[in-house]
Amino acid sequence: MAENEERNRFERLEFRWIRAFEYILAAFMFVIVAWGLVMLILTTNWAVVPDDELQLHVIVGQILSDILLLVVGLEFAILLIHRRIEYLVDVVLFVVARKMLIGSYGAYEILAGVIAIAALYAVRKYLLICPGCRFQPLGFLAKDKEA
């Protein structure tokens, strides 16, 4: 009996240390994202508009890519703090959106990204059934769960 209590005490202590480390990582992520946002604002030359439309497209794509990378970092920090499955879906959604912006060159890659985003929204809206979730499942799914 004493061995079991000792083990439970050790597991609680281990859990506290892991959660503290996750909070430290999340705080570090917030600092890095804030620094990245400041650097993005300071290093972007907002006054110069290139004459070439292709160059403008590249600049706007890079800015959007940087912003979405910061959003992914924030979402990941929120996921570390709250540990809710709905935040994981949000992180993956932003990762797919960023990949579509910076690396989709063919029609099949764009189609795969659109299908992935639609599937993630469907999962988030219709299949994500957990206590306290922001999204409500379809009526027949909720009835099946209660029965």
C-alpha positions, 0 to 999 in steps of 0.5 A: 500500500505504501509503495502504491502511494509513493508511486502516485506521489511520484506520478503527480510530481512528474506530471507537475514538472511536465506541465511546468515545462510545457508552460515554459515552452509556451511562454518561450513560443509567445516571446519568439512569436512576438519577436518575429512579429516585430522583426516582420514589421521592421524588416518589411519595406512597406513603402516600395511597391515593385513595378513587376507583378511577379515580384509583388506576388513573391513579396506578398506570399512571403509576408503571408507565409511569415504571418501564418508561421507566427499564427502556427506558433501561437496556436501551438503555444495555446495547444501546449497550455490548454491541451484540448483536441480542438486546438490540435485541429486548428494547428493542423488547419493553419499548417495546411493553409501555410503549405498551400500558400508557400509550396503549392505549385500544381493543381493536384497540390492545391486540390489536396490542400482544399480537400484537407482543409474541408476534411479538417473543418468537417472533423471539427464540426461534425466528429469532434465530440468532447465535453466543453468543445466549442463546436456542436455535433450534428443532432443525430450524432449527439442522440447516438452518444446519449443512447 
